[in-house]
Amino acid sequence: NLDETGVCLLPSQKRTWGPSGAKQISVLGWGDKRQFTVIPAISAEGKLVGKAQVIWAGQTDRCHPKGAEIDIMADLLFHSHSTSQWTTEDTILEYVAVLHTTYVIPKMKEQGLDPKTQEWVLLWDCYSGHRSDPVLEALKTKYTNLVILFVPASCTAELQPLDLSFNFVFKSGVATLFASWLSQVAQEQLLKGVPPEKLKFNLTLQNVKIPFVKWVHKTFKKISENKQTAMMDGWRTSGISISWAVKDDEIEERDTLYEEARALDRKRELFVVKGGRSKDAAVAGLLEQITIESSKRKEQEMEMMDVTGSGTDDDFDVNGEKW
């Protein structure tokens, strides 16, 4: 499972110290909108896998942090860029390529599996970049054994393992390290005799970028070593882990859930979102409607073919999918 998560460059807390009774207290870094995107991936066995992608805002790799310290952290992180620091089709393809090279192939060989025939599954959400034709076609062409599963729209809060556990732990860890760094900067000035009201903090991107990468790397490393439960919790909470049940009672529960899901799917109610649960609910409804209308049109086309006998497989996509 992989997921893009936006992280503030200055992940400040909502609380701070201030004079008792004061009506207005400023929080350093509060309101700073500078962000970058981090993309981690976890395996079904509850481990961080491959390398996390860090996406910076820029036109070229000149915006990437560089230096010996950054090179040391390349065991868990690699850097990309886009004009907006958000995920793009290019960064998605770059990420999957790194994931395939650093984790998928080595893991298959470790287990004695043939990378040429062994299938592997990638679970991600319905973000438009994940569903775009260029991305899907490129992945299908390069990774013929890749199986892509989508978390249905408006269901990430229930079915996205990373959202259910890991992302909160990760962001909290980065925020804690930032607060510690900020305290150290203040302490150094105070020990030199600088009055509290005259403390200065250099929060320019150039000064903060490398420390920030250190916070991300340290948090990932700590989670990998001590927080495997947090990564497994996402699979359990989503219910997905029931898919590889081994105990009799779990297998019985899994089979019951499968039958319920098939029954709902036959009635086209499996992923119906009722009520207004954010804009994702509208997206889910739209996608469902498109699917239903597309299915109806293809059924009508098939009926016309049967009557006229003039249709060919080249007239339209019989399977209703480009993938």
N, C-alpha and C positions, 0 to 999 in steps of 0.2 A: 504494500500500500504506500503510495506517495501522495504528498499534498503540499501545495504552495501556501506559505504563511508569511504575511507581512510583519516585519518587526521594525519598531521605531529605532532610529539611530541613537536616540537618547531616551531609553525606556524608563522614564521617571515615575515615581510613586505619587499617589494623590495626597499623601500626608508628609508633613515636615515639622520642624520645630519653629516656634515663633513666640513673640511676647504674649503673655496671657492677656486676654481681653481685646487683642488687636482684631479689627474687622476685615483686614485685607492682608493676606500673607502670600508672597510670591514663591513659587516652586520652580527651582532651576530645571530647565528643560521641558517644563510643562507647556504643551501647546506646540512644541517643535514637531513639524509634520514630516521631517526627513525620514525616509524609510528605505529599506531594501528588502528583497524577497529571499527567503530561505526555503529550500525544498529538501526535506529529509525523506527517507524511505525506511520502513520497518518490514521485517519478514514475519511470517505467520508463527515463527518460533520465538517471537518477542525480542528481536535484535535489530539494532541499526545496521543497515546494509549499504554497501557501496560507499560513495562519498556524497555528502550533502552539497547541493548547489547554492551558491550565494550570487544573487543577481544585483549588479550595481547600475546606476543610471549613467549612461555615457554612450558615445558613438563608437569607440574603439577600446581595446584592452588597456589603454593608457589610464582608464579610470579604475583598473583593478589595483588593490593593494599589493605592494611588492616588497621584497627584501628577504633576508635570511630567516627572520621570524615567521614570515608567511610561508616560506618553503617548508619549514618544520611542521606546520599545521596541515600540509597537503595530504596527510594520511586520512583525514576525515572531511576535508573541505576542498572544493575547487570553485573558481570564480568565473562568472559570465557577465554579460552586460546587455542592456537594451536601452532604448532612448528614454523609457519611462520607469525603469527598474522593475517593471512587471514582467511576468512570464510571456513569452511570444512563441510562435511556432518553431523558430530556430532554437531557442533555449530549451524547449521541450525535447526536440530531437537530440540536442547535444547531451542533455541529461540522461536520456534513455541509453545513448551510446556508452556513456561512462558507467552507468549502472550495469549494463550488459557485460562490459569488459572487466570491471572490478569486482563484481559479485556473481552474476548469473553463471557465466562460463566457469569460473573457479569452483562455485558450489556444485555444479553438475559433475565436474571432474572429480571433486572430493567424494561424491556419492556414487561414483562409478557409472554415471549416466552419459549417454551419447548426446553432446550438444547439437548434433545435426538432426536428431529426431525427437529429443525430449521437449515437451511443451512447458512453458512457464507463463504464469498469470500475473497481470498487472492490474491492480484495482485503483481507480482514481475517480474523481467527481466529474460532473457534466460541464465543467468549464469549457467555453467555446473553443479554446485552443486545443483541448483534448479531443474534441469531436470534429475538428475541421477535416475536410477531405484531403488536403495536402499532407497533414500529419498522419492520418490513418493510412493513406496509401503508401507513404514513405516507410512507416513502421511495418506494414504488411509485406512490402517488398524486401526490406532488409532483414526482418526477423520473422521468418515463415512459421516458426513454432510459437510465436507470441499470441497469447489469448488475452484480450482486453475486456475487463468488466467495468461497468460504470455504476457509481453510486447514484441512484435516481435523484433527480432535482428535488430540492427541499428536504432531502433525507440525510444530509451529511451529519446533522446533529444526532442522528440515531444509528447511522451505518458507516460512518467514516472512522476507522480505528484511530488514526492519528488525531482527529478532532476530539475524540472521546477521552483521551488521556494524555498523550505525549505533548501536544502543542502547549497545553497549559503549563506543564512541568518545565518545558524548554523556555518559554517566555519568562516565567517566574525566575528561573535560574539566571538568565541574562540580566534581568532587572536588578536582581540582588547583587550581582558582580559590578554593575554600573554604579549602584549606590555605594558599594565599598570603595570603588575607585575614586568616586567623588569625595568621599570622606577622607581618603588619604591625601588628596590634593589640598583639601582644606586644612588638614592637620599639619602638613608640611609648612604652610604659610603661617599658621598660628604659632608654631614652634619658633618661627623666625621673628615673631613679634608683630605680625600684621594684625590690625584690629579686625574683628569679625565683620564689621560693616564695610570693610575695604577688601575683602577676599575677592580674588579674580579667578575665573575659570575659562580656559581656552577650549571652547566647544566647536571650533571650526572642523569641517570634515577632514582636513589634512591631519589635524591633531588627534581626532577621535577614531579614525577608520581602523588603524592597526589594533588599538586596545579593544575595539568592538569585535574584531575577528577573534581576538584572544578569548573574549567572553563567550562567544559562540562555540569555539573549539573546546574550551574548558567545560562548558555545560554539556555538550554532546559526549565528551569523554566521561564525565561523571555519570550521566544517565546510562551510558553503555556499561559502566562498571558496577553501578549500584542500583539502577532503577529498572531492571528488566520487568518487574511486576507492572510498572506503569505502562510499558509497551504491550504487555499481554492483556492488561485490563481492557484496552480498546477493542481487541478481538472478542473478548468475552462479553463485554457490555453490548456490543453490536449484535451479538448472537451468531456472528459468522463462524466462530470457533466450533460451533456445534456440527459444522460440515465435516470435520475430521474426527468425529466422536469415535471412541473405542470401547467404552463401557456400555453394557446392555441397556441401562436406563437412558443414557445419552443417545444411543442409536434409536431407541424407541421415540424419544422426544424429537430427534431430527426428522425421522420418517413422518411423524405427525405434522410437523411444521411444513414439510415438503408438500404433503397432501393438501393442507390448508392453502398454501401458496398457489398450487396448481388450480384449485377450485376458484380462488379469487381471480387468477389470471384468465381462466375461461370466461369469467363474467366481466373481464376488463376492469377489475376493481383493485388489482394488486398494488398499483402505485397512484391511486386516485387521492388527491389532496383536497380535503374539504375545509372550507373557511379561508380566511386571508392570512396565511402565515408568512408574510413577507413576499417580496417580488418573486422569490423562487417558486412560490406556490403557483403564481401565474405562469411561470415558465413551464412548470410541470404540467399544468392544465393544457398549455399550448402544445407541448410535445405530444401529450396523449391524444389531443384532438387531431394533430397532423398524422399521427400513426393510424388512428381509426379511419380518417378520411382517405389516407393513402391506401389502406387495406381495402376499403370499399371500392375505390377506383380500380384497383388491380383485379378484384373479383369480377367487376363488370367487364373489364377488358378480356379476362379469361373466358367469360360467358360469350362475348362477342366472337372471340376466336373459334369457340366450339360451334357457333352457328354458321359463321361464314367460311371457316376452314381456310382462310387466307392469311392467317397470322404466322409469323416465324419467331424464333427465339430472339432475333435481332430487333424486333419491333419495340420491345421494352424489356426491362429487367424483370424476369419472371420471379426471382426471389425477393424483389422489393428492396434490395440493399446494394450499395456500392461496395460494401465490404462483406 
